[in-house]
């Protein structure tokens, strides 16, 4: 991963400026606030740097970055030098939360940041720690 972009992403995740959401890169909640998954925060940085356009998807309450509303677009992947649309992590890692193992990354089923955000509900601070250490 591009180290300069990595640092911007880590700072943004830890900033408290982004409300955490699940499943979509960016969605408007019932309070009309934008919520982001961890990958959406990276896309938001890319949009602010004019790498990709952020657009509302039809009449829905979610946004796309380029053509994608769920995973990293090829433009964002290329800009950030990330190899997969869900930011897969290196093989053979185990992730812990509250003293217990939540998941191990095996060659047959890699763990990615999207899963840590959506399925395991890691906070943005916890995800920033993972990015800092493993990407």
C-alpha positions as CSV (number, residue, x, y, z in Angstrom):
1,X,0.0,0.0,0.0
2,X,1.1,3.5,-0.7
3,X,2.5,4.7,2.6
4,X,1.5,8.4,2.3
5,X,-2.1,7.4,1.6
6,X,-2.0,4.8,4.4
7,X,-1.1,7.5,6.9
8,X,-3.9,9.8,5.6
9,X,-6.4,6.8,6.0
10,X,-5.2,6.0,9.5
11,X,-5.5,9.6,10.6
12,X,-9.0,9.9,9.1
13,X,-10.2,6.7,10.8
14,X,-8.9,7.9,14.2
15,X,-10.1,11.5,13.7
16,X,-13.7,11.1,14.9
17,X,-14.9,12.9,11.8
18,X,-16.5,9.8,10.3
19,X,-19.5,8.0,11.7
20,X,-19.0,4.3,11.3
21,X,-21.5,2.3,9.3
22,X,-21.8,-1.2,7.8
23,X,-22.2,-2.9,4.4
24,X,-21.9,0.2,2.1
25,X,-19.1,2.6,1.5
26,X,-21.3,5.6,2.5
27,X,-25.0,5.7,3.4
28,X,-27.2,8.4,4.8
29,X,-28.9,7.2,8.0
30,X,-32.4,8.1,9.3
31,X,-30.9,11.2,11.0
32,X,-29.6,12.3,7.6
33,X,-26.0,11.7,8.7
34,X,-23.4,10.0,6.4
35,X,-22.1,6.7,7.7
36,X,-19.0,5.1,6.3
37,X,-17.5,1.7,6.4
38,X,-13.7,1.7,6.8
39,X,-13.2,1.3,3.0
40,X,-15.6,4.2,2.5
41,X,-13.3,6.5,4.5
42,X,-10.5,5.7,2.1
43,X,-12.9,6.4,-0.8
44,X,-13.9,9.7,0.7
45,X,-10.2,10.7,0.9
46,X,-9.8,9.7,-2.8
47,X,-12.9,11.8,-3.7
48,X,-11.5,14.8,-1.9
49,X,-8.3,14.4,-3.8
50,X,-10.2,14.2,-7.1
51,X,-9.2,10.6,-7.8
52,X,-12.8,9.4,-8.0
53,X,-16.2,11.0,-8.1
54,X,-18.7,10.6,-5.3
55,X,-22.2,10.4,-6.5
56,X,-25.6,9.6,-5.0
57,X,-26.9,6.3,-6.4
58,X,-30.2,7.0,-8.1
59,X,-32.8,7.9,-5.5
60,X,-31.3,5.7,-2.8
61,X,-29.6,6.9,0.4
62,X,-26.2,5.7,-0.5
63,X,-23.2,6.9,-2.5
64,X,-20.9,5.4,-5.1
65,X,-17.3,6.2,-5.6
66,X,-16.7,5.8,-9.3
67,X,-18.9,2.9,-10.1
68,X,-18.8,1.2,-6.8
69,X,-21.0,1.6,-3.6
70,X,-19.8,-1.6,-1.9
71,X,-16.1,-2.2,-2.5
72,X,-13.1,-0.2,-3.6
73,X,-13.2,0.9,-7.3
74,X,-10.3,0.2,-9.5
75,X,-9.4,3.9,-9.5
76,X,-9.1,3.9,-5.7
77,X,-7.2,0.6,-5.6
78,X,-4.7,1.8,-8.1
79,X,-4.3,5.2,-6.4
80,X,-3.8,3.6,-3.0
81,X,-1.8,0.6,-4.3
82,X,-4.1,-1.9,-2.8
83,X,-4.4,-5.3,-4.5
84,X,-8.0,-6.2,-3.7
85,X,-11.3,-4.4,-3.6
86,X,-12.0,-5.4,0.0
87,X,-8.4,-4.8,1.2
88,X,-7.4,-8.4,2.0
89,X,-4.9,-8.9,4.8
90,X,-1.8,-11.2,4.8
91,X,-2.4,-14.9,5.3
92,X,-2.1,-16.6,8.6
93,X,-3.2,-13.7,10.8
94,X,-5.5,-14.1,13.9
95,X,-7.5,-11.1,15.1
96,X,-8.3,-10.7,18.8
97,X,-11.0,-8.5,20.4
98,X,-11.8,-8.4,24.1
99,X,-9.3,-11.1,24.9
100,X,-10.6,-13.7,22.5
101,X,-9.8,-14.7,18.9
102,X,-12.5,-13.4,16.5
103,X,-11.1,-14.8,13.3
104,X,-8.0,-16.4,11.7
105,X,-7.0,-15.7,8.2
106,X,-6.3,-18.9,6.3
107,X,-5.2,-19.3,2.7
108,X,-8.6,-20.8,1.8
109,X,-10.6,-17.8,3.1
110,X,-8.7,-14.5,3.5
111,X,-9.9,-11.9,5.9
112,X,-10.3,-8.4,4.7
113,X,-11.0,-5.0,6.2
114,X,-14.6,-5.1,5.0
115,X,-15.2,-8.3,7.1
116,X,-13.5,-6.7,10.1
117,X,-15.8,-3.7,9.8
118,X,-19.0,-5.4,8.8
119,X,-19.0,-8.8,10.4
120,X,-16.8,-8.4,13.4
121,X,-17.7,-4.8,14.2
122,X,-14.2,-3.6,14.9
123,X,-14.1,0.1,15.6
124,X,-12.4,2.6,13.3
125,X,-9.6,2.8,15.9
126,X,-9.1,-0.9,15.9
127,X,-9.2,-1.1,12.1
128,X,-6.6,1.8,12.0
129,X,-4.4,-0.4,14.2
130,X,-4.7,-3.3,11.8
131,X,-3.9,-1.1,8.8
132,X,-0.9,0.4,10.5
133,X,0.5,-3.1,11.4
134,X,-0.5,-5.2,8.3
135,X,-0.9,-3.0,5.2
